[in-house]
Amino acid sequence: MANILIPEELNALIQQYLTDGVLTDKERQVILNKAEKMGLDRDEIDLYLDAEVQKIDQQTDAAVRKQKGKTCPYCGGNVPQLTDKCPHCGENITPEASSELQEIFDNLEEALVDFKSGKDIAKSKATVERFMRKAKMYYGNNPKIQKLLEEVEMESAKAEKVAKANARKGAAIQFLANHKESVISAIVILAIFLGIKGCINSTEREKIEKEELYNKQYELDKPIIDDQYERLCKSLDELEIPNKSNFKEMTRKLQMIVWSDVSKSTVVEDSWNGNKYIHNDYEIEKREAFVKLKQAYAEELKTVYKQVYGKDNFYNYTPKEIEYPSDIRR
């Protein structure tokens, strides 16, 4: 979130209300009304207030943890200062685990702010999904992680839905503006076509039945697709963070994690244009999500190649196995 220049008068009012560490709905409304009168963006000030309240909550939480002892990253339980094993879940607490948990918190909280502010949704989605899977896999019993994951998933879905709706609306408006005459002609032709009564012959019925058969088979394929997706994602999550010592080994392991098609696409005749391509949209969606995760890890490998070789041809290296399959048609 970009830094906001808060006028001194407004900042003094904010700090006054935050003295007790709590910002009531009435106090928030007073601040937002004053900010609006000063010509400031109401939504940006609202996000700024959320960030300030969050800082206070984190400071309070840190003070409480210092008094009670350490916090187990795996289950969120209190652990005595001189103990390295959680008395609640039995996990060994290491500095690496605590550091990784903090990194997950930072990335998910930053993504949450971005989703709420309507910033670029697709830019960091693959990275966010990777941290979400790690959080669920290793720290899923931690109450704070559970709450944060729920918020991120909810805001991500909401932001993505709005972005898709805006994109469809914008594309439709632009198309109508650029093809006014064609659209009018198409409407006239469609009205004439719909006015003609006809019947579906045996060949057309056979094609419809065949398409329904394929779609039923694709429904049966869903559990197999889900199992493969979770298994491959787990393999990606278990890869080590690339560095100068392990980047070749990690590249080899990355190339071995490959999607295997479950559903077989079939071309059948269609009465409109001669051919209609029947495909499993669900598998395509899952495969695209998996490929994005591989590409995100490959970007980390490229950074290491740049550090080691310092040449553009190595920096542009991308394992061909992670490229999107060119034979998949939509």
C-alpha positions as CSV (number, residue, x, y, z in Angstrom):
1,M,0.0,0.0,0.0
2,A,1.5,3.3,-1.1
3,N,2.3,5.8,1.7
4,I,-0.4,8.4,2.2
5,L,0.5,11.9,3.2
6,I,-1.7,12.6,6.2
7,P,-2.2,16.3,7.1
8,E,-0.9,17.1,10.6
9,E,-4.4,18.1,11.9
10,L,-6.0,14.8,10.8
11,N,-3.1,12.7,12.1
12,A,-3.4,14.3,15.5
13,L,-7.0,13.4,15.6
14,I,-6.2,9.8,14.6
15,Q,-3.5,9.4,17.2
16,Q,-5.9,10.8,19.8
17,Y,-8.5,8.2,19.1
18,L,-5.9,5.4,19.0
19,T,-4.5,6.3,22.4
20,D,-6.5,3.5,24.1
21,G,-5.6,1.0,21.3
22,V,-9.2,0.8,20.1
23,L,-10.9,2.6,17.2
24,T,-14.7,2.5,17.5
25,D,-17.1,2.7,14.5
26,K,-18.1,6.2,15.6
27,E,-14.5,7.4,15.9
28,R,-13.7,5.9,12.5
29,Q,-16.7,7.7,10.9
30,V,-15.6,11.1,12.4
31,I,-12.1,10.6,10.9
32,L,-13.4,9.6,7.5
33,N,-15.9,12.6,7.4
34,K,-13.1,15.0,8.3
35,A,-10.7,13.5,5.7
36,E,-13.4,13.8,3.0
37,K,-13.9,17.5,3.8
38,M,-10.2,17.9,3.5
39,G,-10.3,16.5,-0.1
40,L,-8.7,13.1,0.8
41,D,-9.8,9.8,-0.7
42,R,-12.1,8.2,1.8
43,D,-11.2,4.6,0.9
44,E,-7.4,5.2,1.2
45,I,-7.9,6.8,4.7
46,D,-10.0,3.8,5.6
47,L,-7.2,1.4,4.6
48,Y,-4.7,3.6,6.4
49,L,-6.8,3.3,9.6
50,D,-6.9,-0.5,9.2
51,A,-3.1,-0.6,9.0
52,E,-2.7,1.6,12.1
53,V,-5.0,-0.5,14.1
54,Q,-3.2,-3.6,12.9
55,K,0.1,-2.2,14.1
56,I,-1.2,-1.6,17.5
57,D,-2.7,-5.1,17.6
58,Q,0.7,-6.6,16.6
59,Q,2.5,-4.5,19.3
60,T,0.0,-5.6,22.0
61,D,0.3,-9.2,20.8
62,A,4.1,-9.1,20.9
63,A,4.0,-7.6,24.5
64,V,1.7,-10.4,25.6
65,R,3.9,-13.1,24.0
66,K,6.9,-11.7,25.7
67,Q,5.2,-12.0,29.1
68,K,3.8,-15.5,28.4
69,G,6.8,-16.9,26.5
70,K,7.2,-18.0,22.9
71,T,4.3,-18.9,20.5
72,C,4.3,-22.2,18.7
73,P,4.2,-21.5,15.0
74,Y,2.5,-24.9,14.3
75,C,-0.5,-24.7,16.7
76,G,-0.3,-21.2,18.2
77,G,0.1,-22.4,21.8
78,N,2.2,-20.7,24.5
79,V,5.6,-22.1,25.0
80,P,7.9,-21.3,28.0
81,Q,10.9,-19.2,27.0
82,L,13.6,-21.8,27.7
83,T,11.7,-24.7,26.0
84,D,12.3,-25.7,22.3
85,K,9.4,-28.2,22.2
86,C,5.8,-27.3,22.2
87,P,3.9,-28.8,25.2
88,H,0.6,-28.7,23.2
89,C,1.4,-30.3,19.8
90,G,4.8,-31.8,20.5
91,E,6.5,-30.1,17.6
92,N,10.1,-28.9,17.8
93,I,10.3,-25.1,17.5
94,T,13.2,-23.9,15.3
95,P,14.2,-20.4,14.2
96,E,13.7,-21.5,10.6
97,A,10.0,-22.4,11.3
98,S,9.3,-19.2,13.0
99,S,11.0,-17.2,10.2
100,E,9.1,-19.1,7.6
101,L,5.8,-18.5,9.4
102,Q,6.6,-14.7,9.6
103,E,7.3,-14.7,5.9
104,I,3.9,-16.4,5.2
105,F,2.2,-13.8,7.5
106,D,3.8,-10.9,5.7
107,N,3.0,-12.1,2.2
108,L,-0.6,-13.0,3.0
109,E,-1.3,-9.7,4.8
110,E,0.2,-7.7,2.0
111,A,-2.0,-9.7,-0.5
112,L,-5.0,-9.0,1.7
113,V,-4.4,-5.3,1.5
114,D,-3.9,-5.4,-2.2
115,F,-7.1,-7.4,-2.7
116,K,-9.1,-5.0,-0.6
117,S,-7.7,-1.9,-2.5
118,G,-8.5,-3.5,-5.9
119,K,-4.8,-3.5,-7.1
120,D,-3.5,-5.9,-9.8
121,I,-5.1,-9.2,-8.9
122,A,-3.3,-11.6,-11.2
123,K,0.2,-10.2,-10.7
124,S,1.0,-12.1,-7.5
125,K,-1.8,-14.7,-7.4
126,A,0.5,-17.7,-8.0
127,T,2.9,-16.6,-5.3
128,V,0.0,-16.0,-2.9
129,E,-1.4,-19.5,-3.6
130,R,2.0,-21.0,-2.9
131,F,2.2,-19.4,0.5
132,M,-1.4,-20.4,1.3
133,R,-0.6,-24.0,0.6
134,K,2.5,-23.9,2.7
135,A,0.5,-22.3,5.5
136,K,-2.2,-25.0,5.3
137,M,0.3,-27.9,5.0
138,Y,2.7,-27.0,7.9
139,Y,0.9,-24.4,10.1
140,G,-2.8,-25.3,9.5
141,N,-3.5,-25.7,13.2
142,N,-2.4,-22.2,14.1
143,P,-5.6,-20.1,14.8
144,K,-4.1,-16.9,13.4
145,I,-3.1,-18.7,10.2
146,Q,-6.6,-20.2,9.9
147,K,-8.3,-16.8,10.3
148,L,-5.8,-15.1,7.9
149,L,-6.4,-17.8,5.3
150,E,-10.1,-17.4,5.5
151,E,-9.8,-13.6,4.9
152,V,-7.4,-14.0,2.0
153,E,-9.5,-16.6,0.3
154,M,-12.7,-14.5,0.7
155,E,-11.2,-11.3,-0.5
156,S,-9.3,-13.0,-3.4
157,A,-12.5,-14.6,-4.7
158,K,-14.4,-11.3,-4.3
159,A,-11.7,-9.2,-6.1
160,E,-11.3,-11.7,-8.9
161,K,-15.1,-11.8,-9.4
162,V,-15.2,-8.0,-9.7
163,A,-12.2,-7.9,-12.0
164,K,-13.8,-10.5,-14.4
165,A,-17.1,-8.8,-14.4
166,N,-15.5,-5.4,-15.2
167,A,-13.4,-7.0,-18.0
168,R,-16.4,-8.7,-19.6
169,K,-18.5,-5.5,-19.3
170,G,-15.7,-3.4,-20.9
171,A,-15.1,-5.9,-23.7
172,A,-18.8,-6.0,-24.5
173,I,-19.1,-2.2,-24.6
174,Q,-16.1,-1.8,-26.8
175,F,-17.3,-4.5,-29.2
176,L,-20.7,-2.9,-29.6
177,A,-19.1,0.5,-30.1
178,N,-16.8,-0.9,-32.9
179,H,-19.3,-3.1,-34.6
180,K,-22.6,-1.3,-34.5
181,E,-23.8,-2.2,-38.0
182,S,-22.6,-5.8,-37.7
183,V,-24.4,-6.2,-34.4
184,I,-27.6,-4.8,-35.8
185,S,-27.4,-7.2,-38.8
186,A,-26.7,-10.1,-36.5
187,I,-29.7,-9.3,-34.4
188,V,-31.9,-9.2,-37.5
189,I,-30.5,-12.6,-38.8
190,L,-30.9,-14.2,-35.4
191,A,-34.5,-13.0,-35.2
192,I,-35.3,-14.5,-38.6
193,F,-33.5,-17.8,-37.6
194,L,-35.4,-18.0,-34.3
195,G,-38.7,-17.5,-36.1
196,I,-38.1,-20.6,-38.3
197,K,-39.6,-23.7,-36.9
198,G,-37.6,-26.9,-37.5
199,C,-36.9,-30.3,-36.0
200,I,-33.6,-31.9,-34.9
201,N,-32.8,-34.8,-37.2
202,S,-31.2,-38.1,-36.1
203,T,-27.7,-37.0,-36.9
204,E,-28.0,-33.9,-34.7
205,R,-29.5,-35.9,-31.9
206,E,-26.6,-38.3,-32.1
207,K,-24.1,-35.5,-31.8
208,I,-25.9,-34.1,-28.7
209,E,-26.0,-37.5,-27.1
210,K,-22.2,-38.0,-27.8
211,E,-21.4,-34.6,-26.2
212,E,-23.5,-35.4,-23.2
213,L,-21.6,-38.7,-22.9
214,Y,-18.2,-36.9,-23.0
215,N,-19.4,-34.4,-20.3
216,K,-20.5,-37.3,-18.0
217,Q,-17.1,-38.9,-18.4
218,Y,-15.4,-35.6,-17.6
219,E,-17.4,-35.4,-14.3
220,L,-16.1,-38.9,-13.4
221,D,-12.5,-37.7,-14.1
222,K,-12.7,-34.8,-11.6
223,P,-11.5,-36.8,-8.5
224,I,-8.5,-38.1,-10.5
225,I,-7.7,-34.6,-11.6
226,D,-8.0,-33.2,-8.1
227,D,-5.7,-36.0,-6.7
228,Q,-3.0,-35.3,-9.4
229,Y,-3.2,-31.5,-8.8
230,E,-2.8,-31.8,-5.0
231,R,0.1,-34.4,-5.4
232,L,2.0,-32.2,-7.9
233,C,1.5,-29.0,-5.9
234,K,2.8,-30.8,-2.8
235,S,5.9,-31.8,-4.8
236,L,6.4,-28.1,-5.8
237,D,6.1,-27.0,-2.2
238,E,8.7,-29.5,-1.0
239,L,11.3,-28.1,-3.4
240,E,14.1,-26.2,-1.6
241,I,14.5,-22.4,-2.0
242,P,16.9,-22.1,-5.0
243,N,20.5,-20.9,-4.2
244,K,23.9,-21.1,-5.8
245,S,24.6,-24.5,-4.3
246,N,21.4,-26.3,-5.2
247,F,20.0,-24.6,-8.3
248,K,21.0,-27.3,-10.8
249,E,19.5,-30.1,-8.6
250,M,16.3,-28.0,-8.1
251,T,16.1,-27.4,-11.9
252,R,16.3,-31.2,-12.4
253,K,13.6,-31.9,-9.8
254,L,11.4,-29.2,-11.2
255,Q,11.5,-30.7,-14.7
256,M,10.4,-34.1,-13.3
257,I,7.2,-32.6,-11.9
258,V,5.0,-32.9,-15.0
259,W,1.2,-32.8,-15.6
260,S,-0.2,-35.9,-17.2
261,D,-3.5,-35.5,-19.1
262,V,-6.4,-37.4,-17.5
263,S,-9.3,-36.5,-20.0
264,K,-8.8,-37.0,-23.7
265,S,-10.2,-34.3,-26.0
266,T,-12.3,-35.4,-29.0
267,V,-13.3,-33.6,-32.2
268,V,-16.9,-34.2,-33.3
269,E,-18.9,-32.8,-36.1
270,D,-21.1,-29.8,-35.4
271,S,-24.0,-28.4,-37.5
272,W,-22.8,-24.8,-37.2
273,N,-19.3,-24.7,-38.6
274,G,-18.4,-28.3,-39.4
275,N,-16.4,-29.0,-36.2
276,K,-16.8,-28.5,-32.5
277,Y,-14.0,-29.2,-30.0
278,I,-15.2,-31.0,-26.9
279,H,-12.8,-30.6,-24.0
280,N,-12.7,-30.9,-20.2
281,D,-12.7,-27.3,-18.9
282,Y,-12.1,-28.5,-15.4
283,E,-8.8,-30.2,-16.3
284,I,-7.7,-27.2,-18.3
285,E,-8.3,-24.9,-15.3
286,K,-6.4,-27.1,-12.9
287,R,-3.5,-27.6,-15.4
288,E,-3.2,-23.8,-16.0
289,A,-3.1,-23.2,-12.2
290,F,-0.4,-25.9,-11.8
291,V,1.7,-24.5,-14.7
292,K,1.6,-21.0,-13.1
293,L,3.1,-22.4,-9.9
294,K,5.9,-24.1,-11.9
295,Q,6.6,-20.8,-13.7
296,A,6.7,-18.9,-10.4
297,Y,9.4,-21.3,-9.1
298,A,11.2,-21.1,-12.4
299,E,11.4,-17.3,-12.0
300,E,13.3,-17.9,-8.7
301,L,15.7,-20.3,-10.6
302,K,16.3,-17.7,-13.3
303,T,17.4,-15.2,-10.6
304,V,20.0,-17.6,-9.3
305,Y,21.2,-18.3,-12.9
306,K,21.8,-14.6,-13.3
307,Q,23.8,-14.4,-10.1
308,V,25.9,-17.4,-11.1
309,Y,26.6,-16.8,-14.8
310,G,25.8,-13.2,-15.2
311,K,24.8,-13.7,-18.9
312,D,21.5,-12.9,-20.6
313,N,21.3,-16.3,-22.2
314,F,21.3,-18.0,-18.8
315,Y,19.1,-15.4,-17.3
316,N,16.5,-16.1,-19.9
317,Y,16.7,-19.8,-19.2
318,T,13.3,-21.5,-18.6
319,P,12.9,-25.3,-18.6
320,K,10.9,-26.2,-21.6
321,E,8.9,-28.7,-19.5
322,I,7.1,-25.8,-17.7
323,E,5.9,-24.1,-20.9
324,Y,2.1,-24.2,-21.4
325,P,1.3,-27.1,-23.7
326,S,0.7,-25.8,-27.2
327,D,-1.7,-28.5,-28.3
328,I,-4.4,-27.5,-25.9
329,R,-7.2,-25.7,-27.8
330,R,-10.0,-23.7,-26.2
